[in-house]
Every structure is written in structure tokens, then in C-alpha cells.
Amino acid sequence: MAEAAGREQRGPVTGAARADAAAGSGRPAPTRRGFWTVAVIFGIFLAAASAPSPLYALYAADWGFGPTTLTEVFAVYAVALLATLLVAGSVSDAVGRRPVILVALVVQVLAMLAFVAADGVGWLVAARALQGVATGLATGAFAAALLDLQPGGRPGLGALVNAVTPTVGLAAGALVAGALVEYGPAQLRLVYLVLLVAFVLCALALARVTETVIGRRRVDLRPRVGVAPEIRPAFLAGLPALVAPWALGGLYLSLGPSLFLSIVGSDNRLAGASVIVVIAGCGGLASYTMRARPPRTTMLAGCAALVVGVLVTAGGIAASAGWLFLVGTAIAGLGFGAAFFGAFRTLAGLADPSSRAKLVSSVYVAAYLAFAIPAVLAGFAAARWGLHDTAVGYALVVAVVAAVAIPLTLRTRPGAAA
């Protein structure tokens, strides 16, 4: 009987099943501390993703490259992340959440060492590639762990933290990096040394988090996108609501600081980082304030805010008005958070726990494709037509995609939410 029970408990466990499994195995039950520990580590991962953004202009000035190279360096991160997601995005369903996150932390430490050693574009490419591998490896594990560890009396908290944590992490990373670059010593290295120490501490904290995958399965590294046929229509209908905000995020993380500083005529790196703080911070705020609303309503509100926000932002660029640019960025950030949170809740609510990491990885594959490809194209366009004209055109395209998402969302039936 014990062996049969063990087989029945194989795979991720949630809610009451976690407590039962813990009691039967002698393993400590998941705690709120474990849930929030994973959330903080997830946030630090995303903070590392935005940390190089305020430094890109310094790299460009020191090493003599333009917006095309800048966006290519940025895109290496997303490409490496995507490749890892496709190959290993669901590994944590087989081997457990903690081992996957621990390996990713080790790779992040290597990435920080590469940034510290960087003396040319090649080092930047290597460091960003390592970051992408680490984040791609851990993204599905983080998201699934948060859903697995979600406190029993707080339905929806896992999905909320999944949506809010990336935006809060991106905002914090840009803010801290901008401040350290502008006011601290060793401009090109200090932020990476701080993150290196943070990742070591994260690895120590992870040891106290309860593993939620009981038993082990054979690891399958064949590249595949895990969208079950029964939820594929909902996935495709929600795709524009994923693409529009993440495409906008790619522009801001790659060219946003340089664009804003050129509008206001400043070279203050903290001021440049402020645009990432605004869009990501407002995204997190929207996710939090919309947490009790139906996912469909949240997606509709987010897409509408995206349309308005990017049009206002385009007006600020055309008029060279920094204040108007920031207002538009704030509105677009609210749209980013609401649209993505609504889409994530819709899809996560339909996922089977045993394949949750694979589905979450599929969501992020779509998101990061939108994150990387348009930003690279913008870099090439900026080299030919200028940064301001390119950004205005980019904003208009995002507005169109967000507008298309509205009728598609209206046609879908309200479904379950995580």
C-alpha cells in the first residue's frame, strides 16, 4: 500500500495534497516562508535581467557601437532564454523545482563573473547568453513552484505573484543599477558584484524551501511547446494580449533609457533607468490592483490601456516632451501588467499540475519571442531612420496589436483562473 501511495503522489502536488504528502513522507509541509523565498529569488533573477540596461549607453560610448549592436546584445539574452525554455523548460516537472533553480543560480553566478570581466562586446554577448540560459531554465520552475506552494487559504496568490514579480524585479534591477552606475564606484562592475553576492545568498535560502515534486520521472529534452489541444484556442486568442506588452517591454529594456535621455537632453543614468522603473512598476501595480477581477476583464482593461499609453508615448517622442513620454509610459505600464496578468491567470487556471511547467514555459516562449525580435528590428531601423522615428513607428505597431486583442478577448468565454 505504501508503494502504491508513493506512485499516486508522483508529480507536483498542491493544496491539501501537499500536506498529506508531507505527513506521509516525513517531509516538512510547505510554508509561507518557502513561498515568499521563491518569489524573492524569482524577483532577483528578473532584476539581473534589467540591470545591464542603464549601462548600455556607457558600453556603447566606451566600445564604440550603435543601436544595432546594442539591441543584438540585448536579444542574445532572449534567444538563449527561448532556446533553453524549449529544451528544458519543463525539466522541473520531472526532477523537482529546487534542483533546477539551484543549477540556474550557479549559471547566474557565472554570468555575473563574465560581466565583471567584460572588456568588449564579446564578453557582453557571453554574459547575456549565460543569463538567458539561467532564466530560461528557471522560469518554468519558478512559476510552477509558486503555484505549487500557494497557501491553501489564498487562492489566486500564486498567479498574482507570478505576474507581479517579473515587473517588480525588472523595476528594482533598473533602479538599483542606475543608482549604482550614477553615484557608485566601478561603474561597469559594482552592480554585478552586488548581484553575484545576492545569488549566492539565494542558493543558501533555497535549501530551506520544501520540494513540491514527489518522485522523479525521466527527463525529456526534446524541444516542444506544451499547449494541450483543449486549451489551444484560448492560447491563440490570448496571444495578442501577450505579444503587445512584451514587445513594448523589449523596446524599453533595450533602447528605453537612451531614448528618454535623448528626449530630455541628459546623461544621468538614474534618469534613464527611470523609464524602466515606471513601466515595470506600473505593470506590477496593475497586476496587484486587478487581482480580484475576472481574467477576461483584466485582459480587456490592459489592452485598452496599452493602446492609449503607447499613443501618448508616441506623442511625447514626437513633441520631444519628456513629461508626456513618462505619462504615456505609466499608462502603457498599467496595460502591460493587466494584459499579461489576465492572460497568465486564464492559462494557468487551465493547466494540469503534472504539466504546469511545460505550459508556463510555452506562455513565456510566446512572450519572449515578442520581447526579442521586434527590439532587434528596431535596432536596425534606428540605425537607418533614427531612434525617435523608429520608436514612434514601433509604438503605433504595438497599439494596433493591442487593439486587435480586444475583439479576440471579447469572443472568448470566461474560464477558470489560477
C-alpha positions in Angstrom: 0.0 0.0 0.0 2.8 2.4 0.8 4.4 1.8 -2.5 1.1 2.4 -4.3 0.6 5.6 -2.4 4.0 6.7 -3.4 3.3 6.1 -7.0 0.0 8.0 -6.7 1.8 11.0 -5.3 4.4 11.2 -8.1 4.5 14.6 -9.7 3.7 18.1 -8.5 1.3 18.4 -5.5 -0.8 21.3 -4.4 -3.2 22.4 -1.7 -4.3 19.7 0.7 -2.3 17.1 -1.3 0.9 18.8 -0.2 0.1 18.5 3.4 -1.0 14.8 3.0 2.2 14.0 1.1 4.4 15.8 3.7 2.7 13.9 6.5 3.2 10.6 4.8 6.8 11.1 3.9 8.1 12.8 7.0 9.0 15.8 4.8 8.1 19.3 6.3 5.0 20.8 4.9 5.4 23.8 2.5 5.4 27.1 4.4 4.6 30.7 3.6 8.3 31.4 4.1 9.1 28.9 1.3 6.5 30.6 -1.0 7.9 34.1 -0.4 11.5 32.8 -0.6 10.9 31.5 -4.1 9.1 34.8 -5.0 12.1 36.9 -3.9 14.6 34.7 -5.8 12.4 35.0 -8.9 12.5 38.7 -8.5 16.2 38.9 -8.2 16.5 36.8 -11.4 14.5 39.4 -13.2 16.3 42.3 -11.6 19.5 40.9 -13.1 17.8 40.9 -16.5 17.2 44.6 -16.4 20.4 45.6 -14.6 22.5 46.0 -17.8 20.0 48.3 -19.4 21.3 51.6 -17.8 24.8 50.6 -18.7 24.3 50.0 -22.4 24.9 53.6 -23.3 28.2 53.5 -21.3 29.3 50.4 -23.1 28.4 51.9 -26.5 30.4 55.0 -25.7 33.4 53.1 -24.4 33.5 50.5 -27.1 32.1 52.4 -30.0 28.9 50.6 -31.1 25.5 51.9 -32.1 21.8 50.9 -31.5 22.0 47.9 -33.8 24.8 46.2 -31.8 23.0 47.3 -28.6 19.8 45.5 -29.5 21.7 42.5 -30.7 23.4 42.2 -27.3 20.0 42.6 -25.7 18.5 40.0 -27.9 21.1 37.4 -27.1 19.6 37.1 -23.7 16.1 36.5 -25.1 17.3 34.0 -27.7 19.3 32.0 -25.2 16.3 32.1 -22.8 14.0 30.8 -25.6 16.3 28.0 -26.6 16.6 26.9 -23.0 12.8 27.1 -22.5 12.2 24.9 -25.5 14.7 22.3 -24.4 14.5 22.4 -20.6 11.5 24.5 -19.7 9.6 21.6 -18.2 12.5 19.8 -16.6 11.3 20.7 -13.1 8.2 18.6 -13.6 10.5 15.6 -13.8 13.4 16.3 -11.4 11.9 18.8 -9.0 11.8 22.6 -8.6 14.7 23.1 -6.2 17.4 21.3 -8.3 16.5 23.2 -11.4 16.5 26.6 -9.6 19.9 25.8 -7.9 21.5 25.0 -11.3 20.1 28.2 -12.7 21.6 30.1 -9.7 25.0 28.7 -10.5 24.8 29.8 -14.1 23.7 33.3 -13.0 26.9 33.5 -10.9 28.9 32.6 -13.9 27.1 35.3 -15.9 27.9 37.9 -13.2 31.6 37.0 -13.4 31.5 37.4 -17.1 30.0 40.9 -16.8 32.7 41.8 -14.2 35.4 40.6 -16.6 33.9 42.3 -19.7 36.2 44.5 -21.8 34.4 44.2 -25.1 31.2 43.2 -26.9 32.2 39.5 -26.9 32.1 39.4 -23.1 28.7 41.1 -23.1 27.3 38.6 -25.5 28.7 35.7 -23.4 27.3 37.2 -20.2 23.9 37.8 -21.6 23.8 34.3 -23.1 24.5 32.8 -19.7 21.8 35.0 -18.2 19.4 33.8 -20.8 20.2 30.1 -20.1 19.8 30.6 -16.4 16.5 32.4 -16.7 15.1 30.0 -19.3 16.0 27.1 -17.1 14.4 28.6 -14.0 11.3 30.4 -15.4 9.1 27.3 -15.6 10.4 26.1 -12.2 9.7 29.4 -10.5 6.2 29.8 -11.9 5.3 26.2 -11.1 6.8 26.3 -7.6 4.8 29.4 -6.8 1.6 27.7 -7.9 2.6 24.6 -6.0 3.5 26.4 -2.8 0.5 28.8 -2.9 -1.0 29.0 0.6 -4.3 27.0 0.8 -6.3 29.9 2.1 -5.1 32.3 -0.6 -6.5 31.2 -4.0 -5.0 33.2 -6.9 -1.9 34.3 -4.9 0.4 32.1 -6.9 -0.8 33.6 -10.2 -0.7 37.1 -8.8 2.9 36.7 -7.6 3.9 35.1 -10.9 2.6 38.2 -12.7 3.8 40.9 -10.3 7.3 39.5 -9.5 8.8 39.9 -13.0 7.7 43.6 -13.2 8.8 44.4 -9.7 12.1 42.6 -10.4 12.7 44.5 -13.6 11.9 47.8 -11.9 14.2 47.1 -9.0 17.0 45.9 -11.2 16.9 49.1 -13.3 16.6 51.4 -10.4 19.4 49.9 -8.3 21.7 49.6 -11.4 21.0 53.2 -12.4 21.8 54.5 -8.9 25.0 52.4 -8.6 26.2 53.5 -12.1 25.5 57.2 -11.5 26.7 57.5 -7.9 28.8 54.5 -7.0 32.4 53.4 -7.8 33.4 51.0 -10.5 30.5 51.9 -12.8 30.7 48.9 -15.1 31.2 46.3 -12.3 29.6 47.2 -9.0 26.0 46.2 -9.8 27.2 42.8 -11.0 29.2 42.2 -7.8 26.2 43.0 -5.8 24.0 40.6 -7.8 26.7 37.9 -7.5 26.5 38.1 -3.7 22.7 38.1 -3.9 22.7 34.9 -6.0 25.0 33.1 -3.5 22.6 34.1 -0.7 19.6 32.9 -2.8 21.2 29.5 -3.1 21.6 29.2 0.7 18.0 30.3 1.2 16.7 27.8 -1.4 17.9 24.9 0.8 15.1 25.7 3.3 12.3 25.6 0.6 10.2 22.4 0.6 10.4 20.4 -2.7 6.9 20.0 -4.2 7.7 17.3 -6.8 7.5 13.9 -5.1 9.2 11.1 -7.0 11.2 11.5 -10.2 10.5 10.9 -13.9 12.8 10.5 -16.9 13.9 13.9 -18.3 12.8 14.5 -21.8 14.9 17.3 -23.5 13.1 17.1 -26.9 12.2 20.7 -27.9 8.4 21.1 -27.7 5.8 23.7 -26.9 3.3 22.2 -24.5 -0.1 23.6 -25.3 -2.8 20.9 -25.0 -5.3 20.8 -27.8 -8.2 21.6 -25.5 -6.7 24.9 -24.4 -5.1 25.8 -27.7 -8.0 28.1 -28.9 -7.8 30.1 -25.7 -4.0 30.3 -26.0 -4.2 31.6 -29.6 -7.0 34.1 -28.7 -4.8 35.4 -25.9 -1.7 35.6 -27.9 -2.0 39.3 -29.0 -2.5 40.2 -25.3 0.8 38.5 -24.6 2.7 39.9 -27.7 1.8 43.6 -27.4 3.0 44.2 -23.8 6.1 42.1 -24.2 7.1 43.8 -27.5 6.8 47.1 -25.7 8.9 45.8 -22.8 11.6 44.7 -25.2 11.9 48.2 -26.6 12.1 49.8 -23.2 14.7 47.4 -21.9 17.0 47.7 -24.9 16.6 51.3 -26.1 14.3 52.9 -23.5 17.0 54.7 -21.3 18.8 56.0 -24.4 15.6 57.2 -25.9 14.4 59.1 -22.8 17.8 60.7 -22.2 17.9 61.9 -25.8 14.4 63.4 -25.4 15.3 65.3 -22.2 18.9 66.1 -23.1 20.5 64.5 -20.1 23.2 61.9 -19.5 22.1 60.9 -15.9 21.9 57.1 -15.9 19.5 57.0 -13.0 17.1 59.3 -15.0 17.5 56.9 -17.9 16.7 53.9 -15.7 13.5 55.7 -14.5 11.6 54.8 -17.7 12.1 51.1 -16.9 11.1 51.7 -13.3 7.9 53.5 -14.5 6.7 50.9 -17.0 7.6 47.9 -14.8 6.4 49.4 -11.6 3.1 50.4 -13.1 2.8 46.9 -14.5 3.2 45.4 -11.1 0.7 47.9 -9.6 -1.9 47.0 -12.3 -1.4 43.2 -11.6 -2.0 43.8 -7.9 -5.0 46.1 -8.2 -6.7 43.8 -10.7 -6.1 40.6 -8.7 -9.7 40.2 -7.8 -11.1 40.9 -11.2 -12.0 38.2 -13.7 -9.1 37.4 -16.1 -11.1 38.4 -19.2 -11.9 41.8 -17.7 -8.3 42.3 -16.7 -7.1 41.5 -20.2 -9.6 43.9 -21.8 -8.6 46.7 -19.5 -5.0 46.0 -20.1 -5.2 46.1 -23.8 -7.2 49.3 -23.8 -4.6 50.9 -21.5 -1.8 49.7 -23.8 -3.5 51.4 -26.8 -3.9 54.7 -25.0 -0.5 54.5 -23.4 1.6 53.9 -26.4 -0.2 56.6 -28.4 0.5 59.1 -25.6 4.1 57.9 -25.5 4.4 58.4 -29.3 3.1 61.9 -28.9 5.8 62.6 -26.2 8.5 61.4 -28.5 7.2 63.4 -31.5 7.0 66.5 -29.3 10.3 65.9 -27.5 8.3 66.2 -24.2 9.8 64.1 -21.5 6.9 64.5 -19.2 4.4 63.4 -21.8 6.6 60.4 -22.6 6.6 59.4 -18.9 2.8 59.8 -18.6 2.4 57.5 -21.7 4.9 55.1 -20.3 2.9 54.9 -17.0 -0.4 54.2 -18.8 1.3 51.6 -21.0 2.8 50.0 -17.9 -0.6 49.6 -16.4 -1.7 48.0 -19.6 1.3 45.7 -19.6 0.6 44.4 -16.2 -3.1 44.0 -16.6 -2.9 42.3 -20.0 -0.2 39.8 -19.1 -1.8 39.1 -15.7 -5.1 38.4 -17.2 -3.6 36.1 -19.9 -1.5 34.3 -17.3 -4.4 33.6 -15.0 -6.5 32.3 -17.8 -3.9 29.8 -19.0 -2.6 28.8 -15.6 -6.1 28.0 -14.5 -6.5 25.5 -17.3 -3.2 23.7 -16.7 -2.9 20.2 -15.3 -0.5 20.3 -12.4 1.7 17.5 -13.9 2.4 19.5 -17.0 2.2 23.0 -15.5 5.8 24.0 -16.0 5.6 23.0 -19.7 2.5 25.2 -20.2 4.0 28.1 -18.3 7.2 27.8 -20.5 5.0 27.9 -23.6 3.5 31.2 -22.4 6.9 32.6 -21.9 8.2 31.3 -25.2 5.5 33.5 -26.9 6.2 36.4 -24.6 10.0 36.4 -25.1 9.7 36.0 -28.9 7.7 39.2 -28.8 10.3 40.6 -26.4 13.3 40.0 -28.6 12.5 40.0 -32.3 10.8 43.4 -32.6 13.5 45.0 -30.4 16.2 43.7 -32.8 14.3 45.0 -35.8 14.0 48.4 -34.0 17.8 48.5 -33.6 18.3 48.1 -37.3 15.6 50.6 -38.1 17.1 53.1 -35.7 20.5 52.9 -37.5 18.7 53.9 -40.7 15.8 56.2 -39.7 16.9 57.5 -36.3 15.9 56.5 -32.8 12.9 58.8 -32.4 11.2 58.0 -35.7 11.7 54.3 -35.1 10.2 54.5 -31.6 7.1 56.3 -32.9 6.6 53.6 -35.6 7.2 50.9 -33.0 4.6 52.4 -30.7 2.0 52.5 -33.4 2.5 48.8 -34.3 2.1 47.9 -30.6 -1.1 49.9 -30.4 -2.5 48.0 -33.4 -1.7 44.6 -31.9 -3.2 45.6 -28.6 -6.3 46.9 -30.4 -6.7 43.5 -32.2 -6.5 41.7 -28.9 -9.7 43.4 -27.6 -12.2 41.8 -30.0 -10.4 38.5 -29.7 -10.8 38.6 -26.0 -14.4 39.6 -26.2 -15.1 36.4 -28.3 -13.7 34.1 -25.7 -15.8 32.6 -22.9 -14.8 33.5 -19.3 -12.9 30.5 -17.9 -11.2 29.3 -14.7 -8.4 31.2 -13.2 -5.5 30.2 -11.1 
